[in-house]
Amino acid sequence: MSELDWTEKYRPQTLSRVAGHNKTIEELMSWANKWKHGIPEERAVVLYGRAGIGKTTTAHALGRDMDWEVIELNASDQRTAGIIEKVAGSASQMSTLSSGGTKRLVILDEADNIHGNADRGGERAILELIKKSSQPIILIANELYDISPGLRGACKPIRFNSMMSRSMIPVLRQIVESENIVCDMGVIEKIAENASGDLRSAINDLQAVAQGKTRIGLDDLVTGERDTKENIFKVLAKIFMGTNAIEAHRATFNLDENPEDLINWIDENLPFQYTKEKDLESGFYYLSRASVFLGRVRVRQNYNMWRYAGLLMTAGMVVARSHRYSGFVKFQPPSLWRKLGQTKGMRQVRDSTAKKIGIHCHVSMSFTRSELFPFFRVLMDDTEYAPKVSALLGLEPEEIAYLLETKPTTKKVTKIYDEAQALVEKETEHEIEVFGGFTAGSSSAPVESPEPEVVKEDRKKPKKEVKSQSSLFDF
């Protein structure tokens, strides 16, 4: 049996071999076919969804099906502005000569992992790349809302949902047949179920179980169920639909969710599961008591109190229900997490802006956010002061847009940023001229030129008070 990683060995080479994403592939092909008739309005798409479900594989398979040359940059590569402009920028502006003008597909993997001030140059370069590209571009991300709003708005979003276990089963069966392995009944189904929608993990589990064997049975399965969000649904079912309070509490013991996360799940679903006012009131009573204990944990750092919070939010829900409800209501993930995910990029920009202002004004970030932001917003609304403030603080377009409460792609933001960069360059040139008379590595002063007579005469006159011009940023 080959030692090659099966995820690579059996990676689909064409879209027809990609399993479980028919509607998604149709949407992606619709976008790709538009490139046959020129440059479409949406020059880039972002493929997003959890890891291991085939986003990168699909992107490469699309390139092969369309006969496009593929240029890829992932998180392991440097993705500064210079690298992106050099590698992806040139690729996006010209077709390949070797294949008679064939398109080049630019793939930027892990686009949601561009963080921090050092990477913003790369993020801005990607945005410019999309605007000017004459070639198709695919961004790949796990979380759509971890991408900055400006970059997200420039791409067509295409979502990859987790794969159903029934879609994985044919793929796993084809692999064992190719490897000449006999599987007992239920083995493939169990591996697919344990993978929780992650095909890559399912293939890895199958290879781990089958290593060195020609036949595998249920007793050979050593891969436990993954503690993912899918498993929380089974626990919620025991909490809201079960009749045994102790069993509902014990169901959380092997769940990879701490009480802080679990209470959000229960709080989100309680109003949908308990429709009677009395049950709902009683349920929120126990939930509020659990929240009190969680608050004490945060204040006192006494994690023994987690046991009381866990018991109240699980067994308490069973006790609160006066009767069993008929029918099934789908469980929902906490809306708070979705809202936090949507605002994550904005909060990062807010904090980086507050940090720059705080350092310059020698105050804390919290004081900057509460007291100084309104003042700086007034400054940024002034066409004269805005470029000077931006240059002085070293603001990026996203930070300028945050203070102006607009989008980073607007003309106003671009103009302020360009003028600020011009000020910075002018100040740098000024400093070079001031120190240009000194020889590198020498402490000697510059050679003085003969003093003009006019200057000598001026020295005899009373000196007038002159405003300092030591910096182009003085205002």
Secondary structure, DSSP 8 states (H G I E B T S, - for coil): ---S-HHHHT--SSGGG--S-HHHHHHHHHHHHHGGGS--S--EEEEE-STTSSHHHHHHHHHHHTT-EEEEE-TTS---HHHHIIIIIHHHH---TTTTS--EEEEE--GGG--SHHHHHHHHHHHHHHHH-SS-EEEEES-GGGS-HHHHHTSEEEE-----HHHHHHHHHHHHHHTT-EE-TTHHHHHHHHTTT-HHHHHHHHHHHHTT-SEE-GGG-------SHHHHHHHHHHHHH-S-HHHHHHTTTT-S--HHHHHHHHHHHHHHH--SHHHHHHHHHHHHHHHHHHHHHHHH--GGGHHHHHHHHHHHHHHH-SS---S-------HHHHHHHHHHHHHHHHHHHHHHHHHHHT--HHHIIIIIHHHHHHHHHSTTHHHHHHHHHT--HHHHHHHHTS-TTSHHHHHHHHHHHHHHHHHHHHHHHHHTTS-TT-----------HHHHHHHHS--------S-TT--
